Amino acid sequence: MANIDEEFLMDEEETRREIQFVREQLPSDLKEKYSDEQLGWMFDTIADYFFESGILETDDDEVDVDIEKVADYLCSQAKSEGLSALDSSEVRFVVEADLDFQEENA
């Protein structure tokens, strides 16, 4: 079993791979718009959305995710946390790429 330091390093590596994957999927005008920290925050917030929405509690093999709702949730959370404003029409590309990464690495 990995100790806490090893788990932390594995999580960091996973986040780096996810950031790289998402950047490759984004339209060219968005590839450098978000910092690694912003993308990491978005990934964590997307996960929060899935936990809070109950999507993860279904027994269905496939779940229909409303990307617009997730993007709106990210924008709402950014605003409530006093972060820079996000545009849901742009954030949706991050959500889609994140979902693709999760599907490929499930």
Backbone as XML, in Angstrom:
<?xml version="1.0"?>
<chain id="A" units="angstrom">
  <residue number="1" name="MET">
    <atom name="N" x="0.843" y="-1.179" z="0.000"/>
    <atom name="CA" x="0.000" y="0.000" z="0.000"/>
    <atom name="C" x="0.890" y="1.245" z="0.000"/>
  </residue>
  <residue number="2" name="ALA">
    <atom name="N" x="0.505" y="2.230" z="-0.800"/>
    <atom name="CA" x="1.286" y="3.453" z="-0.912"/>
    <atom name="C" x="1.093" y="4.323" z="0.326"/>
  </residue>
  <residue number="3" name="ASN">
    <atom name="N" x="2.189" y="4.956" z="0.736"/>
    <atom name="CA" x="2.045" y="5.873" z="1.857"/>
    <atom name="C" x="1.474" y="7.200" z="1.353"/>
  </residue>
  <residue number="4" name="ILE">
    <atom name="N" x="1.201" y="8.109" z="2.261"/>
    <atom name="CA" x="0.531" y="9.368" z="1.909"/>
    <atom name="C" x="1.357" y="10.190" z="0.922"/>
  </residue>
  <residue number="5" name="ASP">
    <atom name="N" x="2.676" y="10.197" z="1.065"/>
    <atom name="CA" x="3.527" y="10.950" z="0.142"/>
    <atom name="C" x="3.471" y="10.361" z="-1.262"/>
  </residue>
  <residue number="6" name="GLU">
    <atom name="N" x="3.477" y="9.043" z="-1.357"/>
    <atom name="CA" x="3.395" y="8.389" z="-2.659"/>
    <atom name="C" x="2.038" y="8.660" z="-3.308"/>
  </residue>
  <residue number="7" name="GLU">
    <atom name="N" x="0.980" y="8.620" z="-2.521"/>
    <atom name="CA" x="-0.353" y="8.906" z="-3.054"/>
    <atom name="C" x="-0.441" y="10.350" z="-3.539"/>
  </residue>
  <residue number="8" name="PHE">
    <atom name="N" x="0.149" y="11.267" z="-2.796"/>
    <atom name="CA" x="0.149" y="12.674" z="-3.194"/>
    <atom name="C" x="0.879" y="12.842" z="-4.522"/>
  </residue>
  <residue number="9" name="LEU">
    <atom name="N" x="2.026" y="12.195" z="-4.669"/>
    <atom name="CA" x="2.781" y="12.275" z="-5.914"/>
    <atom name="C" x="2.014" y="11.653" z="-7.079"/>
  </residue>
  <residue number="10" name="MET">
    <atom name="N" x="1.320" y="10.550" z="-6.822"/>
    <atom name="CA" x="0.523" y="9.919" z="-7.883"/>
    <atom name="C" x="-0.627" y="10.837" z="-8.287"/>
  </residue>
  <residue number="11" name="ASP">
    <atom name="N" x="-1.257" y="11.507" z="-7.317"/>
    <atom name="CA" x="-2.331" y="12.449" z="-7.634"/>
    <atom name="C" x="-1.812" y="13.630" z="-8.452"/>
  </residue>
  <residue number="12" name="GLU">
    <atom name="N" x="-0.644" y="14.144" z="-8.091"/>
    <atom name="CA" x="-0.049" y="15.247" z="-8.844"/>
    <atom name="C" x="0.241" y="14.832" z="-10.280"/>
  </residue>
  <residue number="13" name="GLU">
    <atom name="N" x="0.779" y="13.638" z="-10.459"/>
    <atom name="CA" x="1.087" y="13.140" z="-11.801"/>
    <atom name="C" x="-0.194" y="12.971" z="-12.615"/>
  </residue>
  <residue number="14" name="GLU">
    <atom name="N" x="-1.233" y="12.449" z="-11.998"/>
    <atom name="CA" x="-2.526" y="12.282" z="-12.674"/>
    <atom name="C" x="-3.070" y="13.638" z="-13.103"/>
  </residue>
  <residue number="15" name="THR">
    <atom name="N" x="-2.961" y="14.634" z="-12.246"/>
    <atom name="CA" x="-3.434" y="15.976" z="-12.579"/>
    <atom name="C" x="-2.627" y="16.557" z="-13.729"/>
  </residue>
  <residue number="16" name="ARG">
    <atom name="N" x="-1.315" y="16.357" z="-13.730"/>
    <atom name="CA" x="-0.478" y="16.840" z="-14.842"/>
    <atom name="C" x="-0.893" y="16.193" z="-16.159"/>
  </residue>
  <residue number="17" name="ARG">
    <atom name="N" x="-1.152" y="14.885" z="-16.127"/>
    <atom name="CA" x="-1.581" y="14.186" z="-17.346"/>
    <atom name="C" x="-2.945" y="14.699" z="-17.811"/>
  </residue>
  <residue number="18" name="GLU">
    <atom name="N" x="-3.821" y="14.955" z="-16.854"/>
    <atom name="CA" x="-5.146" y="15.458" z="-17.190"/>
    <atom name="C" x="-5.069" y="16.862" z="-17.794"/>
  </residue>
  <residue number="19" name="ILE">
    <atom name="N" x="-4.247" y="17.715" z="-17.211"/>
    <atom name="CA" x="-4.066" y="19.071" z="-17.746"/>
    <atom name="C" x="-3.542" y="18.997" z="-19.171"/>
  </residue>
  <residue number="20" name="GLN">
    <atom name="N" x="-2.542" y="18.169" z="-19.404"/>
    <atom name="CA" x="-1.980" y="18.031" z="-20.744"/>
    <atom name="C" x="-3.049" y="17.544" z="-21.724"/>
  </residue>
  <residue number="21" name="PHE">
    <atom name="N" x="-3.809" y="16.536" z="-21.330"/>
    <atom name="CA" x="-4.864" y="15.993" z="-22.180"/>
    <atom name="C" x="-5.896" y="17.065" z="-22.516"/>
  </residue>
  <residue number="22" name="VAL">
    <atom name="N" x="-6.358" y="17.782" z="-21.489"/>
    <atom name="CA" x="-7.390" y="18.794" z="-21.695"/>
    <atom name="C" x="-6.876" y="19.902" z="-22.600"/>
  </residue>
  <residue number="23" name="ARG">
    <atom name="N" x="-5.662" y="20.366" z="-22.381"/>
    <atom name="CA" x="-5.097" y="21.422" z="-23.243"/>
    <atom name="C" x="-5.060" y="20.979" z="-24.698"/>
  </residue>
  <residue number="24" name="GLU">
    <atom name="N" x="-4.747" y="19.716" z="-24.938"/>
    <atom name="CA" x="-4.702" y="19.204" z="-26.312"/>
    <atom name="C" x="-6.083" y="19.192" z="-26.952"/>
  </residue>
  <residue number="25" name="GLN">
    <atom name="N" x="-7.128" y="19.059" z="-26.149"/>
    <atom name="CA" x="-8.493" y="18.969" z="-26.663"/>
    <atom name="C" x="-9.156" y="20.334" z="-26.865"/>
  </residue>
  <residue number="26" name="LEU">
    <atom name="N" x="-8.663" y="21.348" z="-26.181"/>
    <atom name="CA" x="-9.299" y="22.664" z="-26.239"/>
    <atom name="C" x="-9.092" y="23.335" z="-27.589"/>
  </residue>
  <residue number="27" name="PRO">
    <atom name="N" x="-10.048" y="24.180" z="-28.002"/>
    <atom name="CA" x="-9.840" y="24.989" z="-29.202"/>
    <atom name="C" x="-8.595" y="25.859" z="-29.016"/>
  </residue>
  <residue number="28" name="SER">
    <atom name="N" x="-7.942" y="26.185" z="-30.113"/>
    <atom name="CA" x="-6.662" y="26.894" z="-30.042"/>
    <atom name="C" x="-6.732" y="28.191" z="-29.242"/>
  </residue>
  <residue number="29" name="ASP">
    <atom name="N" x="-7.845" y="28.911" z="-29.298"/>
    <atom name="CA" x="-7.933" y="30.175" z="-28.572"/>
    <atom name="C" x="-8.096" y="29.990" z="-27.066"/>
  </residue>
  <residue number="30" name="LEU">
    <atom name="N" x="-8.340" y="28.753" z="-26.621"/>
    <atom name="CA" x="-8.496" y="28.502" z="-25.186"/>
    <atom name="C" x="-7.338" y="27.718" z="-24.583"/>
  </residue>
  <residue number="31" name="LYS">
    <atom name="N" x="-6.440" y="27.198" z="-25.403"/>
    <atom name="CA" x="-5.367" y="26.327" z="-24.916"/>
    <atom name="C" x="-4.548" y="26.956" z="-23.795"/>
  </residue>
  <residue number="32" name="GLU">
    <atom name="N" x="-4.287" y="28.238" z="-23.884"/>
    <atom name="CA" x="-3.454" y="28.903" z="-22.876"/>
    <atom name="C" x="-4.238" y="29.900" z="-22.025"/>
  </residue>
  <residue number="33" name="LYS">
    <atom name="N" x="-5.557" y="29.896" z="-22.171"/>
    <atom name="CA" x="-6.370" y="30.865" z="-21.426"/>
    <atom name="C" x="-6.349" y="30.597" z="-19.924"/>
  </residue>
  <residue number="34" name="TYR">
    <atom name="N" x="-6.344" y="29.322" z="-19.551"/>
    <atom name="CA" x="-6.427" y="28.956" z="-18.140"/>
    <atom name="C" x="-5.081" y="28.452" z="-17.639"/>
  </residue>
  <residue number="35" name="SER">
    <atom name="N" x="-4.721" y="28.863" z="-16.436"/>
    <atom name="CA" x="-3.487" y="28.375" z="-15.824"/>
    <atom name="C" x="-3.687" y="26.928" z="-15.380"/>
  </residue>
  <residue number="36" name="ASP">
    <atom name="N" x="-2.592" y="26.251" z="-15.072"/>
    <atom name="CA" x="-2.685" y="24.890" z="-14.539"/>
    <atom name="C" x="-3.503" y="24.878" z="-13.254"/>
  </residue>
  <residue number="37" name="GLU">
    <atom name="N" x="-3.338" y="25.913" z="-12.432"/>
    <atom name="CA" x="-4.081" y="25.991" z="-11.177"/>
    <atom name="C" x="-5.580" y="26.144" z="-11.436"/>
  </residue>
  <residue number="38" name="GLN">
    <atom name="N" x="-5.931" y="26.969" z="-12.425"/>
    <atom name="CA" x="-7.345" y="27.139" z="-12.757"/>
    <atom name="C" x="-7.938" y="25.824" z="-13.267"/>
  </residue>
  <residue number="39" name="LEU">
    <atom name="N" x="-7.205" y="25.129" z="-14.121"/>
    <atom name="CA" x="-7.698" y="23.852" z="-14.633"/>
    <atom name="C" x="-7.844" y="22.841" z="-13.498"/>
  </residue>
  <residue number="40" name="GLY">
    <atom name="N" x="-6.872" y="22.785" z="-12.615"/>
    <atom name="CA" x="-6.962" y="21.882" z="-11.468"/>
    <atom name="C" x="-8.178" y="22.196" z="-10.613"/>
  </residue>
  <residue number="41" name="TRP">
    <atom name="N" x="-8.446" y="23.484" z="-10.399"/>
    <atom name="CA" x="-9.634" y="23.893" z="-9.646"/>
    <atom name="C" x="-10.888" y="23.425" z="-10.373"/>
  </residue>
  <residue number="42" name="MET">
    <atom name="N" x="-10.911" y="23.596" z="-11.702"/>
    <atom name="CA" x="-12.076" y="23.167" z="-12.477"/>
    <atom name="C" x="-12.294" y="21.659" z="-12.346"/>
  </residue>
  <residue number="43" name="PHE">
    <atom name="N" x="-11.227" y="20.872" z="-12.424"/>
    <atom name="CA" x="-11.362" y="19.416" z="-12.288"/>
    <atom name="C" x="-11.965" y="19.054" z="-10.931"/>
  </residue>
  <residue number="44" name="ASP">
    <atom name="N" x="-11.457" y="19.693" z="-9.882"/>
    <atom name="CA" x="-11.973" y="19.430" z="-8.533"/>
    <atom name="C" x="-13.436" y="19.842" z="-8.413"/>
  </residue>
  <residue number="45" name="THR">
    <atom name="N" x="-13.783" y="20.963" z="-9.030"/>
    <atom name="CA" x="-15.150" y="21.469" z="-8.951"/>
    <atom name="C" x="-16.100" y="20.610" z="-9.777"/>
  </residue>
  <residue number="46" name="ILE">
    <atom name="N" x="-15.620" y="20.096" z="-10.895"/>
    <atom name="CA" x="-16.433" y="19.157" z="-11.685"/>
    <atom name="C" x="-16.717" y="17.914" z="-10.837"/>
  </residue>
  <residue number="47" name="ALA">
    <atom name="N" x="-15.709" y="17.409" z="-10.157"/>
    <atom name="CA" x="-15.896" y="16.242" z="-9.279"/>
    <atom name="C" x="-16.897" y="16.567" z="-8.180"/>
  </residue>
  <residue number="48" name="ASP">
    <atom name="N" x="-16.802" y="17.774" z="-7.609"/>
    <atom name="CA" x="-17.769" y="18.192" z="-6.589"/>
    <atom name="C" x="-19.185" y="18.172" z="-7.148"/>
  </residue>
  <residue number="49" name="TYR">
    <atom name="N" x="-19.347" y="18.661" z="-8.374"/>
    <atom name="CA" x="-20.667" y="18.667" z="-9.010"/>
    <atom name="C" x="-21.226" y="17.245" z="-9.089"/>
  </residue>
  <residue number="50" name="PHE">
    <atom name="N" x="-20.395" y="16.307" z="-9.523"/>
    <atom name="CA" x="-20.857" y="14.925" z="-9.654"/>
    <atom name="C" x="-21.259" y="14.342" z="-8.304"/>
  </residue>
  <residue number="51" name="PHE">
    <atom name="N" x="-20.498" y="14.640" z="-7.262"/>
    <atom name="CA" x="-20.855" y="14.153" z="-5.926"/>
    <atom name="C" x="-22.163" y="14.782" z="-5.447"/>
  </residue>
  <residue number="52" name="GLU">
    <atom name="N" x="-22.275" y="16.092" z="-5.594"/>
    <atom name="CA" x="-23.437" y="16.808" z="-5.095"/>
    <atom name="C" x="-24.707" y="16.508" z="-5.890"/>
  </residue>
  <residue number="53" name="SER">
    <atom name="N" x="-24.568" y="16.244" z="-7.179"/>
    <atom name="CA" x="-25.736" y="16.018" z="-8.036"/>
    <atom name="C" x="-26.304" y="14.612" z="-7.903"/>
  </residue>
  <residue number="54" name="GLY">
    <atom name="N" x="-25.526" y="13.702" z="-7.337"/>
    <atom name="CA" x="-25.980" y="12.326" z="-7.196"/>
    <atom name="C" x="-25.711" y="11.460" z="-8.416"/>
  </residue>
  <residue number="55" name="ILE">
    <atom name="N" x="-25.077" y="12.008" z="-9.425"/>
    <atom name="CA" x="-24.785" y="11.260" z="-10.653"/>
    <atom name="C" x="-23.984" y="10.001" z="-10.349"/>
  </residue>
  <residue number="56" name="LEU">
    <atom name="N" x="-23.092" y="10.080" z="-9.399"/>
    <atom name="CA" x="-22.219" y="8.946" z="-9.101"/>
    <atom name="C" x="-22.942" y="7.823" z="-8.366"/>
  </residue>
  <residue number="57" name="GLU">
    <atom name="N" x="-24.139" y="8.079" z="-7.911"/>
    <atom name="CA" x="-24.877" y="7.079" z="-7.143"/>
    <atom name="C" x="-25.745" y="6.177" z="-8.005"/>
  </residue>
  <residue number="58" name="THR">
    <atom name="N" x="-25.778" y="6.406" z="-9.307"/>
    <atom name="CA" x="-26.601" y="5.599" z="-10.192"/>
    <atom name="C" x="-25.925" y="4.263" z="-10.504"/>
  </residue>
  <residue number="59" name="ASP">
    <atom name="N" x="-26.736" y="3.268" z="-10.752"/>
    <atom name="CA" x="-26.218" y="1.953" z="-11.125"/>
    <atom name="C" x="-26.139" y="1.780" z="-12.635"/>
  </residue>
  <residue number="60" name="ASP">
    <atom name="N" x="-26.583" y="2.777" z="-13.373"/>
    <atom name="CA" x="-26.570" y="2.700" z="-14.830"/>
    <atom name="C" x="-25.138" y="2.656" z="-15.358"/>
  </residue>
  <residue number="61" name="ASP">
    <atom name="N" x="-24.941" y="1.886" z="-16.432"/>
    <atom name="CA" x="-23.620" y="1.811" z="-17.056"/>
    <atom name="C" x="-23.253" y="3.124" z="-17.737"/>
  </residue>
  <residue number="62" name="GLU">
    <atom name="N" x="-24.241" y="3.798" z="-18.296"/>
    <atom name="CA" x="-24.007" y="5.089" z="-18.943"/>
    <atom name="C" x="-24.878" y="6.134" z="-18.273"/>
  </residue>
  <residue number="63" name="VAL">
    <atom name="N" x="-24.285" y="7.288" z="-18.057"/>
    <atom name="CA" x="-24.996" y="8.394" z="-17.426"/>
    <atom name="C" x="-24.965" y="9.562" z="-18.392"/>
  </residue>
  <residue number="64" name="ASP">
    <atom name="N" x="-26.101" y="10.195" z="-18.572"/>
    <atom name="CA" x="-26.188" y="11.361" z="-19.444"/>
    <atom name="C" x="-25.830" y="12.600" z="-18.629"/>
  </residue>
  <residue number="65" name="VAL">
    <atom name="N" x="-24.705" y="13.204" z="-18.955"/>
    <atom name="CA" x="-24.238" y="14.386" z="-18.234"/>
    <atom name="C" x="-24.611" y="15.623" z="-19.045"/>
  </residue>
  <residue number="66" name="ASP">
    <atom name="N" x="-25.290" y="16.543" z="-18.410"/>
    <atom name="CA" x="-25.644" y="17.809" z="-19.054"/>
    <atom name="C" x="-24.448" y="18.758" z="-18.912"/>
  </residue>
  <residue number="67" name="ILE">
    <atom name="N" x="-23.680" y="18.853" z="-19.972"/>
    <atom name="CA" x="-22.442" y="19.642" z="-19.950"/>
    <atom name="C" x="-22.719" y="21.107" z="-19.634"/>
  </residue>
  <residue number="68" name="GLU">
    <atom name="N" x="-23.836" y="21.618" z="-20.126"/>
    <atom name="CA" x="-24.184" y="23.011" z="-19.848"/>
    <atom name="C" x="-24.412" y="23.234" z="-18.348"/>
  </residue>
  <residue number="69" name="LYS">
    <atom name="N" x="-25.077" y="22.291" z="-17.692"/>
    <atom name="CA" x="-25.307" y="22.411" z="-16.245"/>
    <atom name="C" x="-23.986" y="22.389" z="-15.484"/>
  </residue>
  <residue number="70" name="VAL">
    <atom name="N" x="-23.074" y="21.514" z="-15.907"/>
    <atom name="CA" x="-21.779" y="21.432" z="-15.234"/>
    <atom name="C" x="-21.011" y="22.732" z="-15.441"/>
  </residue>
  <residue number="71" name="ALA">
    <atom name="N" x="-21.017" y="23.249" z="-16.671"/>
    <atom name="CA" x="-20.318" y="24.508" z="-16.964"/>
    <atom name="C" x="-20.921" y="25.653" z="-16.153"/>
  </residue>
  <residue number="72" name="ASP">
    <atom name="N" x="-22.241" y="25.704" z="-16.076"/>
    <atom name="CA" x="-22.896" y="26.750" z="-15.284"/>
    <atom name="C" x="-22.521" y="26.621" z="-13.806"/>
  </residue>
  <residue number="73" name="TYR">
    <atom name="N" x="-22.439" y="25.387" z="-13.308"/>
    <atom name="CA" x="-22.038" y="25.154" z="-11.917"/>
    <atom name="C" x="-20.626" y="25.687" z="-11.676"/>
  </residue>
  <residue number="74" name="LEU">
    <atom name="N" x="-19.705" y="25.415" z="-12.608"/>
    <atom name="CA" x="-18.341" y="25.931" z="-12.464"/>
    <atom name="C" x="-18.341" y="27.454" z="-12.393"/>
  </residue>
  <residue number="75" name="CYS">
    <atom name="N" x="-19.090" y="28.085" z="-13.269"/>
    <atom name="CA" x="-19.144" y="29.548" z="-13.283"/>
    <atom name="C" x="-19.729" y="30.085" z="-11.983"/>
  </residue>
  <residue number="76" name="SER">
    <atom name="N" x="-20.775" y="29.435" z="-11.510"/>
    <atom name="CA" x="-21.403" y="29.842" z="-10.255"/>
    <atom name="C" x="-20.443" y="29.687" z="-9.076"/>
  </residue>
  <residue number="77" name="GLN">
    <atom name="N" x="-19.737" y="28.564" z="-9.030"/>
    <atom name="CA" x="-18.787" y="28.331" z="-7.938"/>
    <atom name="C" x="-17.636" y="29.334" z="-7.982"/>
  </residue>
  <residue number="78" name="ALA">
    <atom name="N" x="-17.143" y="29.629" z="-9.174"/>
    <atom name="CA" x="-16.055" y="30.608" z="-9.300"/>
    <atom name="C" x="-16.509" y="31.955" z="-8.750"/>
  </residue>
  <residue number="79" name="LYS">
    <atom name="N" x="-17.720" y="32.341" z="-9.093"/>
    <atom name="CA" x="-18.252" y="33.617" z="-8.614"/>
    <atom name="C" x="-18.409" y="33.601" z="-7.099"/>
  </residue>
  <residue number="80" name="SER">
    <atom name="N" x="-18.971" y="32.512" z="-6.564"/>
    <atom name="CA" x="-19.201" y="32.448" z="-5.114"/>
    <atom name="C" x="-17.897" y="32.380" z="-4.317"/>
  </residue>
  <residue number="81" name="GLU">
    <atom name="N" x="-16.831" y="31.882" z="-4.954"/>
    <atom name="CA" x="-15.535" y="31.806" z="-4.279"/>
    <atom name="C" x="-14.670" y="33.039" z="-4.533"/>
  </residue>
  <residue number="82" name="GLY">
    <atom name="N" x="-15.222" y="34.020" z="-5.269"/>
    <atom name="CA" x="-14.495" y="35.255" z="-5.531"/>
    <atom name="C" x="-13.363" y="35.092" z="-6.529"/>
  </residue>
  <residue number="83" name="LEU">
    <atom name="N" x="-13.459" y="34.076" z="-7.381"/>
    <atom name="CA" x="-12.445" y="33.859" z="-8.405"/>
    <atom name="C" x="-12.799" y="34.665" z="-9.645"/>
  </residue>
  <residue number="84" name="SER">
    <atom name="N" x="-11.892" y="34.694" z="-10.612"/>
    <atom name="CA" x="-12.177" y="35.433" z="-11.833"/>
    <atom name="C" x="-13.386" y="34.822" z="-12.535"/>
  </residue>
  <residue number="85" name="ALA">
    <atom name="N" x="-14.139" y="35.673" z="-13.196"/>
    <atom name="CA" x="-15.358" y="35.237" z="-13.875"/>
    <atom name="C" x="-15.021" y="34.263" z="-15.000"/>
  </residue>
  <residue number="86" name="LEU">
    <atom name="N" x="-15.859" y="33.251" z="-15.131"/>
    <atom name="CA" x="-15.699" y="32.261" z="-16.183"/>
    <atom name="C" x="-16.859" y="32.385" z="-17.154"/>
  </residue>
  <residue number="87" name="ASP">
    <atom name="N" x="-16.592" y="32.098" z="-18.407"/>
    <atom name="CA" x="-17.605" y="32.123" z="-19.454"/>
    <atom name="C" x="-18.045" y="30.686" z="-19.698"/>
  </residue>
  <residue number="88" name="SER">
    <atom name="N" x="-19.324" y="30.394" z="-19.432"/>
    <atom name="CA" x="-19.793" y="29.009" z="-19.540"/>
    <atom name="C" x="-19.653" y="28.452" z="-20.951"/>
  </residue>
  <residue number="89" name="SER">
    <atom name="N" x="-19.726" y="29.316" z="-21.974"/>
    <atom name="CA" x="-19.570" y="28.825" z="-23.344"/>
    <atom name="C" x="-18.140" y="28.371" z="-23.618"/>
  </residue>
  <residue number="90" name="GLU">
    <atom name="N" x="-17.187" y="28.880" z="-22.851"/>
    <atom name="CA" x="-15.794" y="28.434" z="-22.976"/>
    <atom name="C" x="-15.505" y="27.272" z="-22.026"/>
  </residue>
  <residue number="91" name="VAL">
    <atom name="N" x="-16.043" y="27.363" z="-20.827"/>
    <atom name="CA" x="-15.798" y="26.340" z="-19.810"/>
    <atom name="C" x="-16.343" y="24.980" z="-20.255"/>
  </residue>
  <residue number="92" name="ARG">
    <atom name="N" x="-17.386" y="24.983" z="-21.057"/>
    <atom name="CA" x="-17.969" y="23.719" z="-21.509"/>
    <atom name="C" x="-16.938" y="22.862" z="-22.242"/>
  </residue>
  <residue number="93" name="PHE">
    <atom name="N" x="-15.981" y="23.497" z="-22.932"/>
    <atom name="CA" x="-14.935" y="22.739" z="-23.605"/>
    <atom name="C" x="-14.029" y="22.022" z="-22.599"/>
  </residue>
  <residue number="94" name="VAL">
    <atom name="N" x="-13.780" y="22.670" z="-21.474"/>
    <atom name="CA" x="-12.990" y="22.044" z="-20.407"/>
    <atom name="C" x="-13.768" y="20.868" z="-19.831"/>
  </residue>
  <residue number="95" name="VAL">
    <atom name="N" x="-15.047" y="21.058" z="-19.609"/>
    <atom name="CA" x="-15.891" y="19.986" z="-19.066"/>
    <atom name="C" x="-15.887" y="18.789" z="-20.009"/>
  </residue>
  <residue number="96" name="GLU">
    <atom name="N" x="-16.087" y="19.039" z="-21.302"/>
    <atom name="CA" x="-16.100" y="17.945" z="-22.285"/>
    <atom name="C" x="-14.769" y="17.202" z="-22.297"/>
  </residue>
  <residue number="97" name="ALA">
    <atom name="N" x="-13.675" y="17.951" z="-22.297"/>
    <atom name="CA" x="-12.342" y="17.323" z="-22.327"/>
    <atom name="C" x="-12.086" y="16.540" z="-21.046"/>
  </residue>
  <residue number="98" name="ASP">
    <atom name="N" x="-12.530" y="17.077" z="-19.910"/>
    <atom name="CA" x="-12.363" y="16.370" z="-18.642"/>
    <atom name="C" x="-13.143" y="15.054" z="-18.660"/>
  </residue>
  <residue number="99" name="LEU">
    <atom name="N" x="-14.364" y="15.087" z="-19.158"/>
    <atom name="CA" x="-15.164" y="13.869" z="-19.252"/>
    <atom name="C" x="-14.498" y="12.847" z="-20.174"/>
  </residue>
  <residue number="100" name="ASP">
    <atom name="N" x="-13.928" y="13.319" z="-21.290"/>
    <atom name="CA" x="-13.211" y="12.416" z="-22.195"/>
    <atom name="C" x="-12.019" y="11.788" z="-21.504"/>
  </residue>
  <residue number="101" name="PHE">
    <atom name="N" x="-11.285" y="12.587" z="-20.735"/>
    <atom name="CA" x="-10.126" y="12.057" z="-19.996"/>
    <atom name="C" x="-10.582" y="11.007" z="-19.005"/>
  </residue>
  <residue number="102" name="GLN">
    <atom name="N" x="-11.639" y="11.301" z="-18.258"/>
    <atom name="CA" x="-12.126" y="10.341" z="-17.256"/>
    <atom name="C" x="-12.583" y="9.046" z="-17.918"/>
  </residue>
  <residue number="103" name="GLU">
    <atom name="N" x="-13.230" y="9.163" z="-19.067"/>
    <atom name="CA" x="-13.711" y="7.976" z="-19.764"/>
    <atom name="C" x="-12.547" y="7.128" z="-20.262"/>
  </residue>
  <residue number="104" name="GLU">
    <atom name="N" x="-11.521" y="7.774" z="-20.791"/>
    <atom name="CA" x="-10.363" y="7.047" z="-21.297"/>
    <atom name="C" x="-9.531" y="6.397" z="-20.188"/>
  </residue>
  <residue number="105" name="ASN">
    <atom name="N" x="-9.615" y="6.941" z="-18.980"/>
    <atom name="CA" x="-8.796" y="6.461" z="-17.881"/>
    <atom name="C" x="-9.600" y="5.758" z="-16.797"/>
  </residue>
  <residue number="106" name="ALA">
    <atom name="N" x="-10.812" y="5.354" z="-17.149"/>
    <atom name="CA" x="-11.666" y="4.665" z="-16.164"/>
    <atom name="C" x="-11.224" y="3.233" z="-15.946"/>
  </residue>
</chain>
